[in-house]
Amino acid sequence: MTTKTAATKSATVGFTDEERAAMKEHARELKESARRTSAAAKAEGDRNDVLAKIAEMQDPDRALAERIHAIITTNAPELAPKLWYGMPSYALDGKIVCFFQAAEKFKARYATFGFNDIANLDDGSMWPAAYALTKLTSADETHIAELVKKAVS
């Protein structure tokens, strides 16, 4: 009979390697943002960080993230791009409204475009807060633009 040691047990319960890496990345993002002195420097640095993170992605994640970024910056310019747990995200008054999660980040079969609870998407007692993405059609892009506009309304 094999018994589980505390080390074995803790390795199977808790956060995955990818989740731990995302938390470490978030800590680095906070430190880097805090080092920027002015609000303009923070905004420019955060925008550049998001664009650099998108550029690092492999296709098809990169293509999806580029389109999502363009849709958001065009349709909700009041949202500020910033990294959030290593993911491109978009904030209003410092609070994350929506984010893009690459499929490769957590070894998922699809990328995700999601909204946090600050987004004004309420529709009755139940509404979607995240969408699986494998590609973007023009209808999908229109729908995302409408959602982003509603989220910040």
N, C-alpha and C positions, 0 to 999 in steps of 0.2 A: 504494500500500500504506500502510495506516495503522498507526502504531506506538503502543503504549500508553505513556503517560508514567507515572512513579512515582505521581503523584497519582491518575491514572485507575485504575491497577492497585490502589492501596490502597483506593480507594472501592469496588471490587467484591469485595475480599477482606476478611474480618474481620467486625466487628459491624455490625448494621443500626442505623438511626437509633433504632428502638424499643429495641434492646438497650442502646445507649449511654445513652439517656434513663433506662432502668431502673437502670443502674449509677450514674448521677448521683443518682437518687432515693434509692438505697440509701445513698450517702455522706451525703446530707442527713438521712436517717432516723437513722443512727448518731450524727451530730453532735447532733441534737435530743435523742435519748435520753440521750446523755452529759451534756447540760446539766441534766437533771432530777436533783435532789439526793438524794432518798430513794428507797428501793425502792418504797414506796407511791406516790410521785409518778410514778415510772417506769411502774409497772403501770397506774395510772389514765390517764396520758398516752398510753401505748401503746394501751390499749383505746379511748380517744377518737380516736386517730389512725386506727385500723382502722375505726371507725364512720363517721368523716368520709370516708375513702377509699371506703367502700361507698356512702355517700350521693352521692358525686360520679359514680358509675357511671351509665350509661344502661341502661334496660331492654333486653333481658332480663337482662343481667349483674347489675344491682342486685338484682333479685328473687332470682336464684340465690344471690348472695353473702349476702343477708340470711338466707335459709333455711339455708345452710351454716353461717353464724355461729351461728344459733340452735341448730342440731343439735349443733354442737361444744361450745358453752358449756353446754348442757343435759347432754350425755352424757359429756363429759370436762372437768369444771370445773377440773381441775388444769392444763389447757393455757392458757397466757397468750397472749391476742391481741397481735400486734405486726405492724408493717409489715415486709415483706421484699422488696426490690427493687420497692417500690410496690404490692405485693400483700398482701391480708389473709392472715396466716399465724398459726399457733398453735404455741407453743413449750413445751417441757418443760425446765426447768433451763437456759433460754437457748438451747436448740437447737431449730431448726424441725422439727416433726413433720409438719405438713401445711399446705397452702396452697390458696388459690383464685386462679386466674388468669383475669381477664376476657377474653373473646374480643376485645374492642376494643383491649386493651393491645398485642397483637402482630398485630392485624388478622387474626385467625384466624376460622375459620367456627364454632367452638364454644369455650365456656369450658372450663377444666380444673380438676379437683380432684385434687391430687396429694399424695404422701407422700414424705418424705425417708428416707434409710436408717436413721435412728434409730427409725422406726416399727416396731413388732413385728408385722409382717405376713407374715413368712416362712412359706411353705407349699410344702415340697418344694424343688426346685431352680429354680423359676420362679413368679412371682406378679405380678399387676398392681401398678404403683406410681402410676398416674395414670389418671383417668377423664375422658372427654369428656362435657360436659354441654350439653344444649340446653334441657332442662326437667327438673323434678324431680317424679316421681310419689310417692305415699305409699310404694310399695315401694322406690323409690330412696332416699328419706329413711331408711327403716328399715335399708337396706343400709349407707348412709353412717354411721349411728349405730353399727352393729355394727363396722364397720371402724375407726372412731375409738376405740371402747372397746378393741378388740383392739390398736390401735397403741400405746396407753399402758399396756397390761397388763404 
